[in-house]
């Protein structure tokens, strides 16, 4: 049986880490694409030279032309620019929208059957534009943010409670970033909701709010420390979990920026919601009832993402 083919559009910090993880997990043959000449080829060769040590068999190659991604089963997009200290994700919009136009055209021509995972920021607007530019079915184009946001939340909670990260689950909704909506009543330690843990005295409501805010600011915290770019290990791990669920038809329930066609009262927009990812891409969007506080946060998130999408339509009228 032929191996799966995974194309990574953008071979920078996240792209290189994606290639390493996809290799270590033997998800398939990996093609690194970038506009920088030599860089994807160099990273591919370096990683290929690690494969005998780690014992994985994956073809690894680098390319500067879209022909190289032909027939890919999964395409993960990180092409564009990341944040520097003091920048918001939204500051990246104009540059990265142009990049999405090129990438969308390349995918449309060479990998129209792929499952496409977008990571480029500002995420919810970029994945929306990428789906339009590529013309791929909406269930096959998805954005990575919720897996990362919930992983950060889980880590901070596990540290707080001194329990294993494995036993903490977290549930987040909404746009990536400041308007993320963490649902504390659906986030648990071994099934016990955080709201009950507050009642049990494991932490105060104020401390929980601090952890929620640290999660919302999780990306900025890393940017502030690194100074030259943004997070890449955890974002890459998160996208690989999504790719693996698709390639292995695991049907994992993962929070992703998915195309909403009426769900949560929204149409023609991408927003972070719980999804099921299997062989058909986004197979299901799980709609839960929101209480009034959650609804207010969710509406704020919708307004913020809609603002970015409107800005995209102004820059590129073909999207309107
Ligand atoms: P970086 O290391 O700069 O890699 C980006 C790569 O894209 C570079 O190698 C560029 O040469 C390449 N590139 C630029 N323009 C093009 C183009 N037109 N076609 C192909 N390649 C191109 O950045 P990174 O890997 O750290 O981050 C990549 C993106 O992910 C940025 O937009 C980040 O803001 C975003 N990001 C998103 C999250 C989410 O949770 C959604 C988290 C972290 C980073």
Boltz pocket constraint, residues with backbone or C-beta under 6 A from the ligand:
constraints:
  - pocket:
      binder: B
      contacts: [[A, 9], [A, 10], [A, 11], [A, 12], [A, 13], [A, 14], [A, 15], [A, 33], [A, 34], [A, 35], [A, 36], [A, 77], [A, 78], [A, 79], [A, 80], [A, 81], [A, 82], [A, 83], [A, 92], [A, 96], [A, 98], [A, 99], [A, 102], [A, 118], [A, 119], [A, 120], [A, 121], [A, 123], [A, 144], [A, 145], [A, 148], [A, 176], [A, 229], [A, 230], [A, 231], [A, 232], [A, 235]]
      max_distance: 6.0
